Amino acid sequence: MSVVEKAVAVLKENLGNDVLDVVIFRDQTSVVLERSMIVQACELLRDSASLQFNFLAALTAVDYWPDEPRFKIVYQLYSLPNKVFVGLNVPVPGEDPTIDTVESIFPNANWHERELFDMFGIAIKGHSDLRRIIMPHDWQGHP
C-alpha cells in the first residue's frame, strides 16, 4: 500500500462518514472532507509516524458562484520524508463561509488563510491575525 493509500485509509478509519469522497485526477489524490474535520484530518496526517505529512505546500479556494456549496477550500499537504502529496478538499457554503484555522498545525497557514479571507471573504475561525494581506486595509468587500 502506498503512502497516499495509507493516508486515505487513516482518514477513513478515523473520520468515517466525514470523508465525503476520494478523487484521483492525473495521479493526484484528494480527500473531500466535512469542514468540521479539517483540523483533525491535518493532525492525523501530520502526526502519523508512517505518513508524516509535515508541510502545508499550498492552501487556496475555488469560488463556484452561483452554485452551492459556493467554495471549495484546497489544502495541499506534502510528506517530506516520503516525498508525496495528498490533497484535502473542503466544501464550504456561501451563506456561512467559515472554517477553522490550521495554523497551530502548520504555522505557514497564517498567510494562506489571510489570503482566503482577503480574496474570498472566508472567515477563518481561531486565526491569530485575520486581516487583509493583499488589498488595502480600507477596501470594502472581497474581490
C-alpha positions, 0 to 999 in steps of 0.5 A: 500500500502506498503512502497516499493509500495509507493516508486515505485509509487513516482518514477513513478509519478515523473520520468515517462518514466525514470523508465525503469522497476520494478523487484521483485526477492525473495521479493526484489524490484528494480527500473531500472532507466535512469542514468540521474535520479539517483540523483533525484530518491535518493532525492525523496526517501530520502526526502519523509516524508512517505518513508524516505529512509535515508541510502545508505546500499550498492552501487556496479556494475555488469560488463556484458562484452561483452554485452551492456549496459556493467554495471549495477550500484546497489544502495541499499537504506534502510528506517530506520524508516520503516525498508525496502529496495528498490533497484535502478538499473542503466544501464550504457554503456561501451563506456561512463561509467559515472554517477553522484555522490550521495554523497551530498545525502548520504555522505557514497557514497564517498567510494562506488563510489571510489570503482566503479571507482577503480574496474570498471573504472566508472567515477563518475561525481561531486565526491569530491575525485575520486581516487583509494581506493583499488589498488595502486595509480600507477596501470594502468587500472581497474581490 
